Amino acid sequence: MKKTMIKCRKFLAAAIILLFAAQQQATACTIFQLHDRSQTLVAHGFDWDTGKGHMVINKRGLEKSAVFTGAENPVRWRSRFGSLTIGWVGQDLPTIGVNEKGFLNASLLLEGSRFPDSDPADPRGTISPGHVQQYLLDTCGSVEEALAVLAQTRIISTSRYGIHYFLADAGGNAATVDMLDGRMDIHHGSDLPIPALTNSAYTVGLAALKSGAATELKTNVYNMGTSEVRFASAARSIEAFATRENGDDVAWAYAELDKVKKASTQWQSVFDLRQHRLYLRTYSNPEVRMVDLDDFDLSCSTPALHRDLEASAGPFLPLDRASRATLATEANRILRLDQAKVDLIVDNPESLVCRE
């Protein structure tokens, strides 16, 4: 009996460790900027429960309004810039993207983040955490512009997922935006010595790096280190970029991304902010594919376009309602939204009006 109990305890302990490892893997995204006089790249590893998704070519000149907030005074805007985005939920709800000015933003999971509550007395326009990313890509050409827009915007959320944001532009500027205790905690300029973000608040990652608490990554894919360890790895990559040998910078960035890769890594992307290009590889298709935003007609007189993330090549096709419904249905297996919100994700783009 005693031996049986010991075996059961060992099994339970192993199960707990594997469960914890699986949870860590599903939230293990990493992003960092590599910048010098010749190049501005952003490298991103996406770790999640699904690899389904698509690339979208978003058009300029569209009249839009914030949805999903459930609050008064939604933000309204007209898209100034076209953009190339990657997402797994729906149109105008990207995970990461770059626009034609070389401005990029991305969202990463941050447990414990808290967005402000709805406040009818607040005159600022409201928008949801996912929709704000497309809002910034549509209207901002730089990090400075994006921070100015965010100061006039109230991001409110009813989602069970907390997120934070990484911003970058072609000039080498970057910023992080954490939502803590109902307010924005922004790091930019001299407050952002390491242009990187993982799944901890920026101050937590930086403090662990400075204190030496972040140790080296282990080789076991089920124990590749905490968010703080990945932040430290990104910091080393940023430092090494300055002394790299001449060669393929995109390949170099991918080699650095592999240092924080996990078993749950669904895709890895490298964005060239000066050339407006995306280099992408996925778990199911490790071949690197390049998409150049400048190759597309960004006028809203033509529809938004999309291509499956897994596709090696082929044309971008019009993003119609059926395509949006397929993606939203797959995403909702994880998000568990009510049907009204799923319908809104699918149908809202039909209401966009071209005012170019």
C-alpha positions as a printed NumPy array, in Angstrom:
array([[  0.   ,   0.   ,   0.   ],
       [  2.802,   2.397,   0.934],
       [  4.604,   1.782,  -2.376],
       [  1.338,   2.326,  -4.236],
       [  0.792,   5.659,  -2.463],
       [  4.336,   6.752,  -3.293],
       [  3.797,   5.855,  -6.947],
       [  0.511,   7.791,  -6.957],
       [  2.182,  10.824,  -5.418],
       [  4.98 ,  10.676,  -7.98 ],
       [  2.423,  10.387, -10.778],
       [  0.431,  13.31 ,  -9.38 ],
       [  3.562,  15.435,  -9.037],
       [  4.574,  14.623, -12.599],
       [  1.082,  15.473, -13.836],
       [  1.162,  18.817, -12.038],
       [  4.565,  19.619, -13.523],
       [  3.376,  18.749, -17.034],
       [  0.195,  20.779, -16.564],
       [  2.198,  23.782, -15.381],
       [  4.597,  23.361, -18.288],
       [  1.707,  23.221, -20.741],
       [  0.239,  26.415, -19.274],
       [  3.615,  28.116, -19.517],
       [  4.013,  27.004, -23.111],
       [  0.63 ,  28.332, -24.189],
       [  1.485,  31.817, -22.939],
       [  5.106,  32.027, -23.994],
       [  5.168,  34.76 , -26.642],
       [  8.317,  36.84 , -27.135],
       [  8.983,  39.974, -29.193],
       [ 12.036,  42.213, -29.597],
       [ 13.352,  44.938, -31.876],
       [ 16.698,  44.794, -33.7  ],
       [ 17.834,  48.206, -34.917],
       [ 20.911,  49.911, -36.306],
       [ 21.672,  52.394, -39.074],
       [ 21.129,  49.799, -41.793],
       [ 18.162,  47.836, -40.504],
       [ 15.066,  47.854, -38.291],
       [ 13.584,  44.433, -37.648],
       [ 11.043,  43.127, -35.157],
       [ 11.184,  39.404, -34.294],
       [  8.137,  37.701, -32.788],
       [  7.402,  34.185, -31.566],
       [  3.737,  33.27 , -31.073],
       [  2.956,  30.46 , -28.62 ],
       [ -0.698,  29.534, -28.271],
       [ -3.273,  26.766, -28.314],
       [ -3.907,  27.079, -32.039],
       [ -1.882,  27.772, -35.145],
       [ -4.919,  28.604, -37.256],
       [ -4.967,  32.084, -38.687],
       [ -4.471,  34.269, -41.7  ],
       [ -2.532,  37.189, -43.074],
       [ -4.687,  40.166, -44.041],
       [ -4.108,  43.139, -46.328],
       [ -6.131,  45.969, -44.771],
       [ -7.094,  48.962, -46.895],
       [ -6.864,  52.704, -46.331],
       [ -9.837,  55.078, -46.614],
       [-12.388,  53.014, -44.672],
       [-14.78 ,  54.547, -42.142],
       [-14.715,  52.456, -38.963],
       [-16.179,  52.424, -35.478],
       [-15.074,  50.58 , -32.349],
       [-17.104,  47.518, -31.428],
       [-17.03 ,  44.929, -28.613],
       [-16.796,  47.555, -25.818],
       [-20.406,  47.634, -24.628],
       [-19.824,  51.271, -23.655],
       [-20.917,  54.683, -24.826],
       [-18.784,  56.913, -27.042],
       [-17.009,  54.351, -29.242],
       [-13.954,  55.555, -31.149],
       [-14.659,  56.403, -34.794],
       [-11.981,  56.858, -37.431],
       [-11.002,  56.666, -41.083],
       [ -8.042,  54.463, -41.97 ],
       [ -5.152,  56.598, -43.213],
       [ -2.803,  53.71 , -43.923],
       [ -2.998,  50.231, -45.363],
       [ -1.471,  47.406, -43.341],
       [ -0.38 ,  43.767, -43.329],
       [ -1.502,  41.859, -40.248],
       [ -1.46 ,  38.356, -38.777],
       [ -4.429,  37.229, -36.724],
       [ -6.371,  34.181, -35.585],
       [ -9.721,  35.701, -34.52 ],
       [-11.077,  37.924, -37.268],
       [-10.714,  40.967, -39.497],
       [ -9.527,  44.122, -37.673],
       [ -8.512,  41.974, -34.675],
       [ -4.81 ,  41.331, -35.351],
       [ -2.165,  39.777, -33.156],
       [  0.616,  41.707, -34.888],
       [  0.94 ,  43.887, -37.967],
       [  2.813,  46.624, -39.812],
       [  1.433,  49.483, -41.891],
       [  2.734,  51.243, -44.985],
       [  4.619,  53.801, -42.851],
       [  6.589,  51.076, -41.078],
       [  4.698,  51.338, -37.773],
       [  4.138,  48.008, -35.998],
       [  2.194,  46.897, -32.98 ],
       [  1.627,  43.537, -31.326],
       [ -0.275,  42.126, -28.37 ],
       [  0.984,  39.481, -25.951],
       [ -0.802,  37.725, -23.116],
       [ -0.309,  39.262, -19.661],
       [ -2.05 ,  37.545, -16.787],
       [ -3.074,  39.965, -14.073],
       [ -3.475,  42.955, -16.348],
       [ -6.527,  45.092, -15.619],
       [ -8.133,  47.533, -18.007],
       [-10.049,  50.595, -16.79 ],
       [-13.743,  50.269, -16.043],
       [-16.329,  51.991, -18.185],
       [-16.839,  55.585, -17.039],
       [-19.625,  57.677, -18.635],
       [-17.954,  60.833, -17.285],
       [-14.734,  60.137, -19.214],
       [-14.875,  62.109, -22.502],
       [-12.378,  59.854, -24.261],
       [-13.559,  57.463, -26.935],
       [-13.706,  53.791, -25.945],
       [-12.356,  50.753, -27.768],
       [-11.665,  47.085, -27.002],
       [ -8.156,  45.648, -26.39 ],
       [ -8.142,  43.734, -29.677],
       [ -9.666,  46.429, -31.863],
       [ -7.248,  49.128, -30.663],
       [ -4.392,  47.481, -32.536],
       [ -6.035,  47.949, -35.93 ],
       [ -7.055,  51.463, -34.887],
       [ -3.399,  52.341, -34.314],
       [ -2.248,  50.686, -37.545],
       [ -4.951,  52.561, -39.458],
       [ -4.156,  55.989, -38.036],
       [ -0.542,  56.172, -36.819],
       [  2.752,  56.35 , -38.679],
       [  5.084,  56.221, -35.68 ],
       [  5.377,  55.246, -32.037],
       [  5.055,  58.899, -30.99 ],
       [  1.785,  59.247, -32.894],
       [  0.462,  56.018, -31.385],
       [  1.236,  57.102, -27.823],
       [ -0.528,  60.416, -28.449],
       [ -3.592,  58.567, -29.748],
       [ -3.584,  56.164, -26.792],
       [ -3.558,  59.104, -24.376],
       [ -6.902,  60.155, -25.843],
       [ -8.385,  56.651, -25.844],
       [ -9.985,  54.531, -23.138],
       [ -9.401,  50.801, -23.638],
       [-12.   ,  48.729, -21.805],
       [-12.379,  44.967, -21.726],
       [-14.826,  42.261, -20.715],
       [-12.519,  39.439, -21.84 ],
       [-11.064,  36.853, -19.473],
       [ -7.691,  37.309, -21.199],
       [ -5.312,  40.101, -20.224],
       [ -2.888,  41.496, -22.787],
       [ -0.221,  44.146, -23.193],
       [  1.307,  45.822, -26.238],
       [  4.602,  46.317, -28.046],
       [  4.979,  49.234, -30.473],
       [  7.824,  49.921, -32.922],
       [  8.516,  52.007, -36.011],
       [ 10.923,  52.226, -38.931],
       [ 12.978,  54.908, -37.189],
       [ 13.993,  52.481, -34.442],
       [ 11.624,  53.822, -31.788],
       [  9.768,  51.389, -29.552],
       [  7.396,  51.359, -26.581],
       [  5.6  ,  48.91 , -24.322],
       [  2.127,  49.453, -22.893],
       [  1.045,  47.431, -19.856],
       [ -2.484,  47.726, -18.482],
       [ -2.013,  47.629, -14.711],
       [ -4.569,  48.535, -12.052],
       [ -6.812,  50.173, -14.616],
       [ -4.186,  52.455, -16.142],
       [ -1.567,  52.441, -18.88 ],
       [  2.013,  51.872, -17.749],
       [  4.079,  53.057, -20.728],
       [  7.809,  52.588, -21.268],
       [  9.413,  54.544, -24.086],
       [ 12.698,  56.264, -24.876],
       [ 15.065,  56.23 , -21.914],
       [ 12.459,  54.251, -19.926],
       [ 12.827,  51.392, -22.426],
       [ 16.488,  50.318, -22.314],
       [ 15.591,  46.888, -23.74 ],
       [ 13.06 ,  47.026, -26.619],
       [ 11.511,  43.646, -25.858],
       [  8.433,  42.149, -24.243],
       [  7.348,  38.703, -23.057],
       [  4.473,  37.708, -20.763],
       [  5.464,  39.706, -17.703],
       [  4.976,  43.406, -17.117],
       [  7.933,  45.279, -18.593],
       [  9.232,  46.355, -15.172],
       [  9.213,  42.738, -13.976],
       [ 11.269,  41.497, -16.917],
       [ 13.732,  44.364, -16.631],
       [ 14.145,  43.929, -12.866],
       [ 14.857,  40.202, -13.27 ],
       [ 17.442,  40.98 , -15.942],
       [ 19.219,  43.575, -13.806],
       [ 19.19 ,  41.411, -10.684],
       [ 20.509,  38.352, -12.487],
       [ 17.442,  36.352, -11.472],
       [ 16.786,  35.359, -15.094],
       [ 18.887,  32.264, -15.745],
       [ 19.897,  30.597, -18.982],
       [ 17.322,  28.734, -21.029],
       [ 17.24 ,  24.975, -20.574],
       [ 17.181,  22.619, -23.538],
       [ 14.103,  20.639, -22.495],
       [ 11.164,  22.023, -24.501],
       [  8.875,  21.424, -21.514],
       [ 11.022,  23.62 , -19.266],
       [ 12.346,  26.424, -21.415],
       [ 12.274,  29.01 , -18.665],
       [  9.951,  31.689, -17.429],
       [  8.838,  34.883, -19.09 ],
       [ 11.712,  36.683, -17.362],
       [ 14.23 ,  34.201, -18.767],
       [ 12.911,  34.768, -22.274],
       [ 13.158,  38.514, -21.723],
       [ 16.811,  38.071, -20.777],
       [ 17.399,  36.002, -23.908],
       [ 15.834,  38.766, -26.023],
       [ 18.113,  41.302, -24.326],
       [ 21.159,  39.24 , -25.293],
       [ 19.906,  39.053, -28.882],
       [ 19.495,  42.829, -29.023],
       [ 23.02 ,  43.335, -27.7  ],
       [ 24.503,  40.77 , -30.099],
       [ 22.833,  42.402, -33.113],
       [ 25.241,  45.332, -32.879],
       [ 28.277,  43.066, -33.344],
       [ 26.84 ,  40.475, -35.745],
       [ 28.772,  39.458, -38.822],
       [ 27.598,  40.663, -42.219],
       [ 25.056,  38.318, -43.725],
       [ 21.353,  37.557, -43.825],
       [ 19.817,  39.611, -41.012],
       [ 16.458,  37.857, -41.276],
       [ 18.1  ,  34.443, -40.905],
       [ 20.062,  35.831, -37.946],
       [ 16.827,  37.021, -36.318],
       [ 15.243,  33.599, -36.807],
       [ 18.225,  31.949, -35.125],
       [ 17.667,  34.223, -32.129],
       [ 13.941,  33.436, -32.079],
       [ 14.802,  29.742, -31.925],
       [ 16.498,  30.38 , -28.58 ],
       [ 13.075,  31.096, -27.046],
       [ 11.136,  28.589, -29.145],
       [  8.868,  26.13 , -27.357],
       [  6.902,  23.038, -28.259],
       [  3.805,  25.257, -28.466],
       [  5.336,  27.84 , -30.82 ],
       [  2.782,  28.18 , -33.612],
       [  4.483,  30.788, -35.745],
       [  7.595,  32.937, -35.883],
       [  7.64 ,  36.211, -37.779],
       [ 10.273,  38.786, -38.637],
       [  9.057,  42.195, -39.804],
       [ 11.306,  44.516, -41.806],
       [  9.885,  47.902, -40.831],
       [ 11.823,  49.906, -43.404],
       [ 10.847,  47.694, -46.33 ],
       [  7.321,  46.898, -45.01 ],
       [  7.949,  43.176, -45.375],
       [  6.893,  40.152, -43.373],
       [  8.935,  36.946, -43.172],
       [  6.851,  34.13 , -41.724],
       [  7.213,  30.468, -40.842],
       [  4.775,  28.251, -38.979],
       [  4.87 ,  25.044, -36.982],
       [  3.201,  23.111, -39.8  ],
       [  5.145,  24.841, -42.569],
       [  8.699,  25.808, -41.493],
       [  9.589,  27.232, -44.902],
       [ 10.128,  31.005, -44.588],
       [  7.697,  32.961, -46.773],
       [  8.042,  36.663, -47.576],
       [  5.143,  39.065, -48.123],
       [  5.795,  42.649, -49.253],
       [  3.05 ,  45.115, -48.32 ],
       [  4.199,  47.471, -51.07 ],
       [  3.172,  44.896, -53.697],
       [ -0.53 ,  45.444, -52.962],
       [ -3.121,  47.993, -54.017],
       [ -4.143,  49.499, -50.683],
       [ -7.098,  51.484, -52.003],
       [-10.432,  50.678, -50.356],
       [-11.999,  50.549, -53.815],
       [-10.873,  46.92 , -53.709],
       [-11.687,  44.492, -50.848],
       [ -9.469,  43.398, -47.992],
       [ -7.391,  40.354, -48.913],
       [ -6.218,  37.328, -46.964],
       [ -4.145,  34.16 , -47.171],
       [ -3.967,  31.199, -44.811],
       [ -0.898,  31.228, -42.576],
       [  0.019,  27.705, -43.619],
       [  0.073,  28.449, -47.358],
       [  3.527,  28.331, -48.935],
       [  2.546,  30.61 , -51.8  ],
       [ -0.411,  31.634, -53.892],
       [ -2.522,  34.747, -54.257],
       [ -4.221,  36.701, -51.517],
       [ -7.98 ,  36.322, -51.977],
       [-10.867,  38.653, -51.069],
       [-11.714,  38.327, -47.388],
       [-15.413,  37.507, -47.54 ],
       [-17.969,  36.654, -44.887],
       [-17.544,  32.894, -45.292],
       [-13.791,  33.162, -44.678],
       [-14.337,  35.299, -41.584],
       [-16.927,  32.849, -40.253],
       [-14.552,  29.91 , -40.622],
       [-11.79 ,  31.688, -38.71 ],
       [-14.101,  33.032, -35.979],
       [-15.642,  29.61 , -35.393],
       [-12.205,  28.038, -34.958],
       [-11.082,  30.842, -32.619],
       [-14.207,  30.535, -30.506],
       [-13.263,  27.01 , -29.484],
       [-10.694,  28.753, -27.296],
       [-12.335,  32.11 , -26.583],
       [-15.797,  30.704, -25.725],
       [-17.618,  33.899, -26.687],
       [-21.39 ,  34.147, -26.842],
       [-22.834,  33.798, -30.332],
       [-23.754,  37.482, -30.571],
       [-20.068,  38.461, -30.315],
       [-19.047,  35.832, -32.843],
       [-21.664,  37.176, -35.247],
       [-20.34 ,  40.697, -34.69 ],
       [-16.791,  39.597, -35.519],
       [-18.054,  38.02 , -38.727],
       [-20.528,  40.703, -39.813],
       [-19.016,  44.017, -38.696],
       [-16.598,  44.372, -41.662],
       [-19.625,  44.322, -43.986],
       [-20.604,  47.745, -42.611],
       [-17.301,  49.461, -43.465],
       [-17.695,  52.313, -45.957],
       [-14.976,  53.422, -48.39 ],
       [-14.42 ,  57.213, -48.234],
       [-11.168,  57.449, -50.14 ]])
